[in-house]
Amino acid sequence: MVSYFINIGFGNVVASHRIVSVISPESAPVKRLIQESKDQGNLIDATYGRRTRAVIVMDSGHLVLTPLQPETIAHRLHTKEEVHE
């Protein structure tokens, strides 16, 4: 498996092979998931005070909050995959 990094805003990056899913933070279950992760110390806030528009679920159990739309992150993942094939 090829490993590369995806820019998630403000110069922050995540390893693409560690991403499980990219979800919208709007629903109540996702908000509960964020709060539980925060309580457990598994939350990484990469929003720099901006509005959270996507939550990245990592295979380590960490959640990463990002100001980018889920579609933007998915597009970047897809584009990187095409480049590395």
PyMOL Python script that loads the backbone (N, CA, C, O; Angstrom):
from pymol import cmd

cmd.read_pdbstr("""\
ATOM      1  N   MET A   1       0.841  -1.183   0.000  1.00  0.00           N
ATOM      2  CA  MET A   1       0.000   0.000   0.000  1.00  0.00           C
ATOM      3  C   MET A   1       0.888   1.248   0.000  1.00  0.00           C
ATOM      4  O   MET A   1       1.844   1.340   0.770  1.00  0.00           O
ATOM      5  N   VAL A   2       0.565   2.190  -0.857  1.00  0.00           N
ATOM      6  CA  VAL A   2       1.317   3.427  -0.956  1.00  0.00           C
ATOM      7  C   VAL A   2       0.857   4.380   0.152  1.00  0.00           C
ATOM      8  O   VAL A   2      -0.339   4.564   0.376  1.00  0.00           O
ATOM      9  N   SER A   3       1.820   4.973   0.827  1.00  0.00           N
ATOM     10  CA  SER A   3       1.497   5.905   1.895  1.00  0.00           C
ATOM     11  C   SER A   3       1.784   7.321   1.432  1.00  0.00           C
ATOM     12  O   SER A   3       2.868   7.604   0.922  1.00  0.00           O
ATOM     13  N   TYR A   4       0.829   8.202   1.605  1.00  0.00           N
ATOM     14  CA  TYR A   4       1.011   9.609   1.291  1.00  0.00           C
ATOM     15  C   TYR A   4       0.168  10.428   2.259  1.00  0.00           C
ATOM     16  O   TYR A   4      -0.681   9.887   2.967  1.00  0.00           O
ATOM     17  N   PHE A   5       0.407  11.721   2.283  1.00  0.00           N
ATOM     18  CA  PHE A   5      -0.276  12.608   3.218  1.00  0.00           C
ATOM     19  C   PHE A   5      -1.272  13.494   2.482  1.00  0.00           C
ATOM     20  O   PHE A   5      -1.040  13.915   1.349  1.00  0.00           O
ATOM     21  N   ILE A   6      -2.391  13.767   3.157  1.00  0.00           N
ATOM     22  CA  ILE A   6      -3.447  14.614   2.628  1.00  0.00           C
ATOM     23  C   ILE A   6      -3.486  15.893   3.440  1.00  0.00           C
ATOM     24  O   ILE A   6      -3.521  15.847   4.670  1.00  0.00           O
ATOM     25  N   ASN A   7      -3.482  17.038   2.765  1.00  0.00           N
ATOM     26  CA  ASN A   7      -3.594  18.332   3.434  1.00  0.00           C
ATOM     27  C   ASN A   7      -5.033  18.503   3.915  1.00  0.00           C
ATOM     28  O   ASN A   7      -5.971  18.396   3.125  1.00  0.00           O
ATOM     29  N   ILE A   8      -5.206  18.769   5.220  1.00  0.00           N
ATOM     30  CA  ILE A   8      -6.545  18.949   5.783  1.00  0.00           C
ATOM     31  C   ILE A   8      -6.788  20.392   6.214  1.00  0.00           C
ATOM     32  O   ILE A   8      -7.725  20.675   6.960  1.00  0.00           O
ATOM     33  N   GLY A   9      -5.945  21.294   5.744  1.00  0.00           N
ATOM     34  CA  GLY A   9      -6.127  22.714   6.023  1.00  0.00           C
ATOM     35  C   GLY A   9      -5.068  23.281   6.935  1.00  0.00           C
ATOM     36  O   GLY A   9      -4.610  22.615   7.865  1.00  0.00           O
ATOM     37  N   PHE A  10      -4.677  24.519   6.665  1.00  0.00           N
ATOM     38  CA  PHE A  10      -3.711  25.268   7.472  1.00  0.00           C
ATOM     39  C   PHE A  10      -2.374  24.552   7.614  1.00  0.00           C
ATOM     40  O   PHE A  10      -1.706  24.673   8.641  1.00  0.00           O
ATOM     41  N   GLY A  11      -1.986  23.809   6.589  1.00  0.00           N
ATOM     42  CA  GLY A  11      -0.699  23.128   6.599  1.00  0.00           C
ATOM     43  C   GLY A  11      -0.679  21.834   7.393  1.00  0.00           C
ATOM     44  O   GLY A  11       0.383  21.234   7.557  1.00  0.00           O
ATOM     45  N   ASN A  12      -1.812  21.394   7.883  1.00  0.00           N
ATOM     46  CA  ASN A  12      -1.899  20.128   8.612  1.00  0.00           C
ATOM     47  C   ASN A  12      -2.147  18.994   7.628  1.00  0.00           C
ATOM     48  O   ASN A  12      -2.854  19.163   6.634  1.00  0.00           O
ATOM     49  N   VAL A  13      -1.562  17.846   7.913  1.00  0.00           N
ATOM     50  CA  VAL A  13      -1.713  16.693   7.038  1.00  0.00           C
ATOM     51  C   VAL A  13      -2.021  15.442   7.858  1.00  0.00           C
ATOM     52  O   VAL A  13      -1.680  15.359   9.037  1.00  0.00           O
ATOM     53  N   VAL A  14      -2.673  14.471   7.213  1.00  0.00           N
ATOM     54  CA  VAL A  14      -2.901  13.159   7.820  1.00  0.00           C
ATOM     55  C   VAL A  14      -2.456  12.089   6.836  1.00  0.00           C
ATOM     56  O   VAL A  14      -2.485  12.292   5.622  1.00  0.00           O
ATOM     57  N   ALA A  15      -2.048  10.951   7.372  1.00  0.00           N
ATOM     58  CA  ALA A  15      -1.626   9.833   6.534  1.00  0.00           C
ATOM     59  C   ALA A  15      -2.855   9.198   5.905  1.00  0.00           C
ATOM     60  O   ALA A  15      -3.779   8.790   6.608  1.00  0.00           O
ATOM     61  N   SER A  16      -2.864   9.114   4.599  1.00  0.00           N
ATOM     62  CA  SER A  16      -4.044   8.628   3.873  1.00  0.00           C
ATOM     63  C   SER A  16      -4.391   7.184   4.212  1.00  0.00           C
ATOM     64  O   SER A  16      -5.569   6.830   4.273  1.00  0.00           O
ATOM     65  N   HIS A  17      -3.395   6.358   4.430  1.00  0.00           N
ATOM     66  CA  HIS A  17      -3.670   4.946   4.693  1.00  0.00           C
ATOM     67  C   HIS A  17      -4.242   4.704   6.083  1.00  0.00           C
ATOM     68  O   HIS A  17      -4.665   3.588   6.384  1.00  0.00           O
ATOM     69  N   ARG A  18      -4.263   5.720   6.935  1.00  0.00           N
ATOM     70  CA  ARG A  18      -4.805   5.582   8.294  1.00  0.00           C
ATOM     71  C   ARG A  18      -6.249   6.066   8.396  1.00  0.00           C
ATOM     72  O   ARG A  18      -6.879   5.888   9.439  1.00  0.00           O
ATOM     73  N   ILE A  19      -6.791   6.674   7.334  1.00  0.00           N
ATOM     74  CA  ILE A  19      -8.152   7.207   7.355  1.00  0.00           C
ATOM     75  C   ILE A  19      -9.164   6.076   7.187  1.00  0.00           C
ATOM     76  O   ILE A  19      -9.075   5.276   6.256  1.00  0.00           O
ATOM     77  N   VAL A  20     -10.131   6.026   8.113  1.00  0.00           N
ATOM     78  CA  VAL A  20     -11.216   5.049   8.031  1.00  0.00           C
ATOM     79  C   VAL A  20     -12.401   5.674   7.319  1.00  0.00           C
ATOM     80  O   VAL A  20     -12.987   5.058   6.428  1.00  0.00           O
ATOM     81  N   SER A  21     -12.763   6.906   7.706  1.00  0.00           N
ATOM     82  CA  SER A  21     -13.879   7.587   7.056  1.00  0.00           C
ATOM     83  C   SER A  21     -13.777   9.091   7.260  1.00  0.00           C
ATOM     84  O   SER A  21     -13.070   9.575   8.144  1.00  0.00           O
ATOM     85  N   VAL A  22     -14.505   9.813   6.419  1.00  0.00           N
ATOM     86  CA  VAL A  22     -14.621  11.269   6.517  1.00  0.00           C
ATOM     87  C   VAL A  22     -16.115  11.564   6.581  1.00  0.00           C
ATOM     88  O   VAL A  22     -16.851  11.258   5.643  1.00  0.00           O
ATOM     89  N   ILE A  23     -16.566  12.161   7.695  1.00  0.00           N
ATOM     90  CA  ILE A  23     -17.991  12.350   7.909  1.00  0.00           C
ATOM     91  C   ILE A  23     -18.317  13.794   8.262  1.00  0.00           C
ATOM     92  O   ILE A  23     -17.452  14.557   8.693  1.00  0.00           O
ATOM     93  N   SER A  24     -19.565  14.148   8.074  1.00  0.00           N
ATOM     94  CA  SER A  24     -20.064  15.474   8.425  1.00  0.00           C
ATOM     95  C   SER A  24     -20.347  15.518   9.923  1.00  0.00           C
ATOM     96  O   SER A  24     -20.817  14.528  10.484  1.00  0.00           O
ATOM     97  N   PRO A  25     -20.073  16.639  10.579  1.00  0.00           N
ATOM     98  CA  PRO A  25     -20.259  16.733  12.028  1.00  0.00           C
ATOM     99  C   PRO A  25     -21.658  17.153  12.466  1.00  0.00           C
ATOM    100  O   PRO A  25     -21.864  17.449  13.643  1.00  0.00           O
ATOM    101  N   GLU A  26     -22.617  17.185  11.556  1.00  0.00           N
ATOM    102  CA  GLU A  26     -23.927  17.765  11.842  1.00  0.00           C
ATOM    103  C   GLU A  26     -24.850  16.903  12.689  1.00  0.00           C
ATOM    104  O   GLU A  26     -25.649  17.449  13.450  1.00  0.00           O
ATOM    105  N   SER A  27     -24.777  15.592  12.591  1.00  0.00           N
ATOM    106  CA  SER A  27     -25.754  14.737  13.271  1.00  0.00           C
ATOM    107  C   SER A  27     -25.429  14.579  14.756  1.00  0.00           C
ATOM    108  O   SER A  27     -24.283  14.733  15.179  1.00  0.00           O
ATOM    109  N   ALA A  28     -26.456  14.271  15.526  1.00  0.00           N
ATOM    110  CA  ALA A  28     -26.299  14.090  16.972  1.00  0.00           C
ATOM    111  C   ALA A  28     -25.347  12.935  17.320  1.00  0.00           C
ATOM    112  O   ALA A  28     -24.542  13.084  18.239  1.00  0.00           O
ATOM    113  N   PRO A  29     -25.406  11.786  16.620  1.00  0.00           N
ATOM    114  CA  PRO A  29     -24.455  10.720  16.944  1.00  0.00           C
ATOM    115  C   PRO A  29     -22.992  11.126  16.724  1.00  0.00           C
ATOM    116  O   PRO A  29     -22.115  10.728  17.491  1.00  0.00           O
ATOM    117  N   VAL A  30     -22.739  11.901  15.700  1.00  0.00           N
ATOM    118  CA  VAL A  30     -21.366  12.350  15.443  1.00  0.00           C
ATOM    119  C   VAL A  30     -20.944  13.350  16.519  1.00  0.00           C
ATOM    120  O   VAL A  30     -19.800  13.323  16.973  1.00  0.00           O
ATOM    121  N   LYS A  31     -21.842  14.217  16.921  1.00  0.00           N
ATOM    122  CA  LYS A  31     -21.532  15.160  18.005  1.00  0.00           C
ATOM    123  C   LYS A  31     -21.210  14.420  19.296  1.00  0.00           C
ATOM    124  O   LYS A  31     -20.303  14.817  20.027  1.00  0.00           O
ATOM    125  N   ARG A  32     -21.947  13.340  19.584  1.00  0.00           N
ATOM    126  CA  ARG A  32     -21.648  12.519  20.771  1.00  0.00           C
ATOM    127  C   ARG A  32     -20.286  11.849  20.622  1.00  0.00           C
ATOM    128  O   ARG A  32     -19.519  11.781  21.582  1.00  0.00           O
ATOM    129  N   LEU A  33     -19.987  11.358  19.430  1.00  0.00           N
ATOM    130  CA  LEU A  33     -18.699  10.728  19.157  1.00  0.00           C
ATOM    131  C   LEU A  33     -17.554  11.717  19.390  1.00  0.00           C
ATOM    132  O   LEU A  33     -16.523  11.360  19.961  1.00  0.00           O
ATOM    133  N   ILE A  34     -17.742  12.952  18.946  1.00  0.00           N
ATOM    134  CA  ILE A  34     -16.731  13.996  19.155  1.00  0.00           C
ATOM    135  C   ILE A  34     -16.538  14.255  20.642  1.00  0.00           C
ATOM    136  O   ILE A  34     -15.402  14.344  21.107  1.00  0.00           O
ATOM    137  N   GLN A  35     -17.629  14.379  21.395  1.00  0.00           N
ATOM    138  CA  GLN A  35     -17.532  14.647  22.828  1.00  0.00           C
ATOM    139  C   GLN A  35     -16.851  13.488  23.559  1.00  0.00           C
ATOM    140  O   GLN A  35     -16.019  13.717  24.437  1.00  0.00           O
ATOM    141  N   GLU A  36     -17.195  12.258  23.208  1.00  0.00           N
ATOM    142  CA  GLU A  36     -16.560  11.097  23.826  1.00  0.00           C
ATOM    143  C   GLU A  36     -15.064  11.062  23.523  1.00  0.00           C
ATOM    144  O   GLU A  36     -14.254  10.754  24.397  1.00  0.00           O
ATOM    145  N   SER A  37     -14.712  11.374  22.299  1.00  0.00           N
ATOM    146  CA  SER A  37     -13.306  11.395  21.908  1.00  0.00           C
ATOM    147  C   SER A  37     -12.547  12.484  22.662  1.00  0.00           C
ATOM    148  O   SER A  37     -11.403  12.291  23.076  1.00  0.00           O
ATOM    149  N   LYS A  38     -13.197  13.620  22.830  1.00  0.00           N
ATOM    150  CA  LYS A  38     -12.582  14.725  23.584  1.00  0.00           C
ATOM    151  C   LYS A  38     -12.346  14.312  25.033  1.00  0.00           C
ATOM    152  O   LYS A  38     -11.287  14.589  25.596  1.00  0.00           O
ATOM    153  N   ASP A  39     -13.333  13.650  25.636  1.00  0.00           N
ATOM    154  CA  ASP A  39     -13.211  13.198  27.021  1.00  0.00           C
ATOM    155  C   ASP A  39     -12.097  12.170  27.193  1.00  0.00           C
ATOM    156  O   ASP A  39     -11.433  12.138  28.229  1.00  0.00           O
ATOM    157  N   GLN A  40     -11.892  11.333  26.180  1.00  0.00           N
ATOM    158  CA  GLN A  40     -10.867  10.291  26.232  1.00  0.00           C
ATOM    159  C   GLN A  40      -9.486  10.793  25.807  1.00  0.00           C
ATOM    160  O   GLN A  40      -8.497  10.075  25.953  1.00  0.00           O
ATOM    161  N   GLY A  41      -9.410  12.012  25.285  1.00  0.00           N
ATOM    162  CA  GLY A  41      -8.129  12.558  24.838  1.00  0.00           C
ATOM    163  C   GLY A  41      -7.724  12.088  23.458  1.00  0.00           C
ATOM    164  O   GLY A  41      -6.541  12.120  23.119  1.00  0.00           O
ATOM    165  N   ASN A  42      -8.687  11.650  22.649  1.00  0.00           N
ATOM    166  CA  ASN A  42      -8.406  11.155  21.302  1.00  0.00           C
ATOM    167  C   ASN A  42      -8.852  12.119  20.214  1.00  0.00           C
ATOM    168  O   ASN A  42      -8.994  11.725  19.056  1.00  0.00           O
ATOM    169  N   LEU A  43      -9.074  13.376  20.573  1.00  0.00           N
ATOM    170  CA  LEU A  43      -9.560  14.362  19.608  1.00  0.00           C
ATOM    171  C   LEU A  43      -8.416  15.269  19.177  1.00  0.00           C
ATOM    172  O   LEU A  43      -7.670  15.785  20.010  1.00  0.00           O
ATOM    173  N   ILE A  44      -8.287  15.455  17.879  1.00  0.00           N
ATOM    174  CA  ILE A  44      -7.290  16.371  17.325  1.00  0.00           C
ATOM    175  C   ILE A  44      -8.050  17.462  16.592  1.00  0.00           C
ATOM    176  O   ILE A  44      -8.720  17.200  15.593  1.00  0.00           O
ATOM    177  N   ASP A  45      -7.944  18.684  17.090  1.00  0.00           N
ATOM    178  CA  ASP A  45      -8.668  19.812  16.508  1.00  0.00           C
ATOM    179  C   ASP A  45      -7.722  20.590  15.601  1.00  0.00           C
ATOM    180  O   ASP A  45      -6.830  21.294  16.076  1.00  0.00           O
ATOM    181  N   ALA A  46      -7.923  20.458  14.288  1.00  0.00           N
ATOM    182  CA  ALA A  46      -7.085  21.143  13.303  1.00  0.00           C
ATOM    183  C   ALA A  46      -7.849  22.272  12.628  1.00  0.00           C
ATOM    184  O   ALA A  46      -7.542  22.638  11.493  1.00  0.00           O
ATOM    185  N   THR A  47      -8.846  22.829  13.319  1.00  0.00           N
ATOM    186  CA  THR A  47      -9.687  23.866  12.724  1.00  0.00           C
ATOM    187  C   THR A  47      -9.146  25.274  12.936  1.00  0.00           C
ATOM    188  O   THR A  47      -9.562  26.197  12.237  1.00  0.00           O
ATOM    189  N   TYR A  48      -8.238  25.460  13.874  1.00  0.00           N
ATOM    190  CA  TYR A  48      -7.707  26.789  14.196  1.00  0.00           C
ATOM    191  C   TYR A  48      -8.824  27.776  14.513  1.00  0.00           C
ATOM    192  O   TYR A  48      -8.776  28.941  14.121  1.00  0.00           O
ATOM    193  N   GLY A  49      -9.836  27.281  15.236  1.00  0.00           N
ATOM    194  CA  GLY A  49     -10.936  28.143  15.648  1.00  0.00           C
ATOM    195  C   GLY A  49     -12.026  28.333  14.614  1.00  0.00           C
ATOM    196  O   GLY A  49     -13.025  29.000  14.885  1.00  0.00           O
ATOM    197  N   ARG A  50     -11.854  27.766  13.451  1.00  0.00           N
ATOM    198  CA  ARG A  50     -12.879  27.863  12.417  1.00  0.00           C
ATOM    199  C   ARG A  50     -13.967  26.825  12.662  1.00  0.00           C
ATOM    200  O   ARG A  50     -13.835  25.962  13.529  1.00  0.00           O
ATOM    201  N   ARG A  51     -15.024  26.919  11.898  1.00  0.00           N
ATOM    202  CA  ARG A  51     -16.131  25.974  12.006  1.00  0.00           C
ATOM    203  C   ARG A  51     -15.688  24.587  11.523  1.00  0.00           C
ATOM    204  O   ARG A  51     -15.030  24.463  10.490  1.00  0.00           O
ATOM    205  N   THR A  52     -16.054  23.558  12.275  1.00  0.00           N
ATOM    206  CA  THR A  52     -15.757  22.184  11.877  1.00  0.00           C
ATOM    207  C   THR A  52     -16.709  21.767  10.771  1.00  0.00           C
ATOM    208  O   THR A  52     -17.926  21.794  10.949  1.00  0.00           O
ATOM    209  N   ARG A  53     -16.154  21.382   9.628  1.00  0.00           N
ATOM    210  CA  ARG A  53     -16.983  20.974   8.494  1.00  0.00           C
ATOM    211  C   ARG A  53     -16.845  19.496   8.174  1.00  0.00           C
ATOM    212  O   ARG A  53     -17.663  18.934   7.446  1.00  0.00           O
ATOM    213  N   ALA A  54     -15.801  18.860   8.721  1.00  0.00           N
ATOM    214  CA  ALA A  54     -15.629  17.424   8.508  1.00  0.00           C
ATOM    215  C   ALA A  54     -14.906  16.817   9.705  1.00  0.00           C
ATOM    216  O   ALA A  54     -14.095  17.467  10.365  1.00  0.00           O
ATOM    217  N   VAL A  55     -15.225  15.558   9.962  1.00  0.00           N
ATOM    218  CA  VAL A  55     -14.564  14.785  11.007  1.00  0.00           C
ATOM    219  C   VAL A  55     -13.909  13.594  10.323  1.00  0.00           C
ATOM    220  O   VAL A  55     -14.568  12.828   9.619  1.00  0.00           O
ATOM    221  N   ILE A  56     -12.615  13.447  10.535  1.00  0.00           N
ATOM    222  CA  ILE A  56     -11.876  12.325   9.962  1.00  0.00           C
ATOM    223  C   ILE A  56     -11.683  11.287  11.057  1.00  0.00           C
ATOM    224  O   ILE A  56     -11.121  11.581  12.112  1.00  0.00           O
ATOM    225  N   VAL A  57     -12.152  10.078  10.801  1.00  0.00           N
ATOM    226  CA  VAL A  57     -11.997   8.978  11.745  1.00  0.00           C
ATOM    227  C   VAL A  57     -10.757   8.192  11.329  1.00  0.00           C
ATOM    228  O   VAL A  57     -10.655   7.716  10.198  1.00  0.00           O
ATOM    229  N   MET A  58      -9.820   8.066  12.263  1.00  0.00           N
ATOM    230  CA  MET A  58      -8.560   7.383  11.979  1.00  0.00           C
ATOM    231  C   MET A  58      -8.614   5.948  12.516  1.00  0.00           C
ATOM    232  O   MET A  58      -9.407   5.646  13.407  1.00  0.00           O
ATOM    233  N   ASP A  59      -7.775   5.074  11.975  1.00  0.00           N
ATOM    234  CA  ASP A  59      -7.775   3.676  12.410  1.00  0.00           C
ATOM    235  C   ASP A  59      -7.253   3.498  13.831  1.00  0.00           C
ATOM    236  O   ASP A  59      -7.422   2.428  14.415  1.00  0.00           O
ATOM    237  N   SER A  60      -6.632   4.513  14.390  1.00  0.00           N
ATOM    238  CA  SER A  60      -6.128   4.467  15.762  1.00  0.00           C
ATOM    239  C   SER A  60      -7.211   4.819  16.778  1.00  0.00           C
ATOM    240  O   SER A  60      -6.990   4.724  17.985  1.00  0.00           O
ATOM    241  N   GLY A  61      -8.387   5.226  16.284  1.00  0.00           N
ATOM    242  CA  GLY A  61      -9.461   5.645  17.179  1.00  0.00           C
ATOM    243  C   GLY A  61      -9.510   7.144  17.385  1.00  0.00           C
ATOM    244  O   GLY A  61     -10.427   7.647  18.034  1.00  0.00           O
ATOM    245  N   HIS A  62      -8.546   7.865  16.847  1.00  0.00           N
ATOM    246  CA  HIS A  62      -8.535   9.319  16.949  1.00  0.00           C
ATOM    247  C   HIS A  62      -9.547   9.928  15.979  1.00  0.00           C
ATOM    248  O   HIS A  62      -9.837   9.364  14.925  1.00  0.00           O
ATOM    249  N   LEU A  63     -10.074  11.089  16.361  1.00  0.00           N
ATOM    250  CA  LEU A  63     -10.913  11.890  15.478  1.00  0.00           C
ATOM    251  C   LEU A  63     -10.172  13.169  15.183  1.00  0.00           C
ATOM    252  O   LEU A  63      -9.596  13.777  16.085  1.00  0.00           O
ATOM    253  N   VAL A  64     -10.178  13.585  13.938  1.00  0.00           N
ATOM    254  CA  VAL A  64      -9.528  14.818  13.520  1.00  0.00           C
ATOM    255  C   VAL A  64     -10.610  15.756  12.998  1.00  0.00           C
ATOM    256  O   VAL A  64     -11.338  15.419  12.064  1.00  0.00           O
ATOM    257  N   LEU A  65     -10.710  16.939  13.611  1.00  0.00           N
ATOM    258  CA  LEU A  65     -11.662  17.951  13.164  1.00  0.00           C
ATOM    259  C   LEU A  65     -10.971  18.851  12.158  1.00  0.00           C
ATOM    260  O   LEU A  65      -9.847  19.296  12.388  1.00  0.00           O
ATOM    261  N   THR A  66     -11.632  19.119  11.055  1.00  0.00           N
ATOM    262  CA  THR A  66     -11.040  19.933   9.999  1.00  0.00           C
ATOM    263  C   THR A  66     -12.055  20.946   9.463  1.00  0.00           C
ATOM    264  O   THR A  66     -13.257  20.681   9.467  1.00  0.00           O
ATOM    265  N   PRO A  67     -11.578  22.098   9.003  1.00  0.00           N
ATOM    266  CA  PRO A  67     -12.477  23.110   8.457  1.00  0.00           C
ATOM    267  C   PRO A  67     -12.855  22.859   6.995  1.00  0.00           C
ATOM    268  O   PRO A  67     -13.629  23.627   6.424  1.00  0.00           O
ATOM    269  N   LEU A  68     -12.329  21.812   6.389  1.00  0.00           N
ATOM    270  CA  LEU A  68     -12.639  21.500   4.990  1.00  0.00           C
ATOM    271  C   LEU A  68     -13.900  20.649   4.890  1.00  0.00           C
ATOM    272  O   LEU A  68     -14.228  19.898   5.809  1.00  0.00           O
ATOM    273  N   GLN A  69     -14.596  20.771   3.775  1.00  0.00           N
ATOM    274  CA  GLN A  69     -15.773  19.954   3.509  1.00  0.00           C
ATOM    275  C   GLN A  69     -15.352  18.497   3.286  1.00  0.00           C
ATOM    276  O   GLN A  69     -14.261  18.247   2.774  1.00  0.00           O
ATOM    277  N   PRO A  70     -16.203  17.534   3.663  1.00  0.00           N
ATOM    278  CA  PRO A  70     -15.875  16.126   3.398  1.00  0.00           C
ATOM    279  C   PRO A  70     -15.602  15.855   1.912  1.00  0.00           C
ATOM    280  O   PRO A  70     -14.743  15.041   1.574  1.00  0.00           O
ATOM    281  N   GLU A  71     -16.335  16.539   1.033  1.00  0.00           N
ATOM    282  CA  GLU A  71     -16.143  16.348  -0.411  1.00  0.00           C
ATOM    283  C   GLU A  71     -14.749  16.789  -0.849  1.00  0.00           C
ATOM    284  O   GLU A  71     -14.143  16.167  -1.722  1.00  0.00           O
ATOM    285  N   THR A  72     -14.242  17.858  -0.245  1.00  0.00           N
ATOM    286  CA  THR A  72     -12.903  18.353  -0.579  1.00  0.00           C
ATOM    287  C   THR A  72     -11.846  17.334  -0.186  1.00  0.00           C
ATOM    288  O   THR A  72     -10.919  17.064  -0.949  1.00  0.00           O
ATOM    289  N   ILE A  73     -11.988  16.773   1.001  1.00  0.00           N
ATOM    290  CA  ILE A  73     -11.027  15.778   1.474  1.00  0.00           C
ATOM    291  C   ILE A  73     -11.103  14.528   0.596  1.00  0.00           C
ATOM    292  O   ILE A  73     -10.074  13.968   0.218  1.00  0.00           O
ATOM    293  N   ALA A  74     -12.316  14.096   0.274  1.00  0.00           N
ATOM    294  CA  ALA A  74     -12.481  12.922  -0.587  1.00  0.00           C
ATOM    295  C   ALA A  74     -11.854  13.164  -1.952  1.00  0.00           C
ATOM    296  O   ALA A  74     -11.224  12.270  -2.517  1.00  0.00           O
ATOM    297  N   HIS A  75     -12.022  14.359  -2.480  1.00  0.00           N
ATOM    298  CA  HIS A  75     -11.435  14.693  -3.781  1.00  0.00           C
ATOM    299  C   HIS A  75      -9.908  14.632  -3.699  1.00  0.00           C
ATOM    300  O   HIS A  75      -9.256  14.107  -4.602  1.00  0.00           O
ATOM    301  N   ARG A  76      -9.347  15.164  -2.628  1.00  0.00           N
ATOM    302  CA  ARG A  76      -7.887  15.129  -2.467  1.00  0.00           C
ATOM    303  C   ARG A  76      -7.387  13.695  -2.335  1.00  0.00           C
ATOM    304  O   ARG A  76      -6.336  13.353  -2.876  1.00  0.00           O
ATOM    305  N   LEU A  77      -8.132  12.855  -1.621  1.00  0.00           N
ATOM    306  CA  LEU A  77      -7.755  11.446  -1.507  1.00  0.00           C
ATOM    307  C   LEU A  77      -7.787  10.771  -2.875  1.00  0.00           C
ATOM    308  O   LEU A  77      -6.858  10.058  -3.252  1.00  0.00           O
ATOM    309  N   HIS A  78      -8.857  11.005  -3.599  1.00  0.00           N
ATOM    310  CA  HIS A  78      -9.024  10.394  -4.926  1.00  0.00           C
ATOM    311  C   HIS A  78      -7.936  10.858  -5.892  1.00  0.00           C
ATOM    312  O   HIS A  78      -7.388  10.055  -6.646  1.00  0.00           O
ATOM    313  N   THR A  79      -7.628  12.142  -5.869  1.00  0.00           N
ATOM    314  CA  THR A  79      -6.608  12.703  -6.755  1.00  0.00           C
ATOM    315  C   THR A  79      -5.242  12.104  -6.445  1.00  0.00           C
ATOM    316  O   THR A  79      -4.502  11.749  -7.362  1.00  0.00           O
ATOM    317  N   LYS A  80      -4.902  11.986  -5.172  1.00  0.00           N
ATOM    318  CA  LYS A  80      -3.608  11.414  -4.781  1.00  0.00           C
ATOM    319  C   LYS A  80      -3.518   9.946  -5.205  1.00  0.00           C
ATOM    320  O   LYS A  80      -2.462   9.489  -5.641  1.00  0.00           O
ATOM    321  N   GLU A  81      -4.623   9.209  -5.079  1.00  0.00           N
ATOM    322  CA  GLU A  81      -4.624   7.810  -5.485  1.00  0.00           C
ATOM    323  C   GLU A  81      -4.341   7.673  -6.966  1.00  0.00           C
ATOM    324  O   GLU A  81      -3.589   6.789  -7.377  1.00  0.00           O
ATOM    325  N   GLU A  82      -4.937   8.539  -7.773  1.00  0.00           N
ATOM    326  CA  GLU A  82      -4.718   8.486  -9.217  1.00  0.00           C
ATOM    327  C   GLU A  82      -3.271   8.790  -9.555  1.00  0.00           C
ATOM    328  O   GLU A  82      -2.702   8.157 -10.444  1.00  0.00           O
ATOM    329  N   VAL A  83      -2.664   9.746  -8.863  1.00  0.00           N
ATOM    330  CA  VAL A  83      -1.281  10.130  -9.119  1.00  0.00           C
ATOM    331  C   VAL A  83      -0.329   8.989  -8.774  1.00  0.00           C
ATOM    332  O   VAL A  83       0.664   8.780  -9.472  1.00  0.00           O
ATOM    333  N   HIS A  84      -0.625   8.244  -7.695  1.00  0.00           N
ATOM    334  CA  HIS A  84       0.259   7.200  -7.237  1.00  0.00           C
ATOM    335  C   HIS A  84       0.026   5.854  -7.915  1.00  0.00           C
ATOM    336  O   HIS A  84       0.747   4.899  -7.625  1.00  0.00           O
ATOM    337  N   GLU A  85      -0.945   5.749  -8.798  1.00  0.00           N
ATOM    338  CA  GLU A  85      -1.181   4.467  -9.481  1.00  0.00           C
ATOM    339  C   GLU A  85      -0.334   4.321 -10.716  1.00  0.00           C
ATOM    340  O   GLU A  85      -0.413   3.302 -11.402  1.00  0.00           O
TER     341      GLU A  85
END
""", "prot")
cmd.dss("prot")
cmd.show_as("cartoon", "prot")
cmd.util.cbc("prot")
cmd.orient("prot")
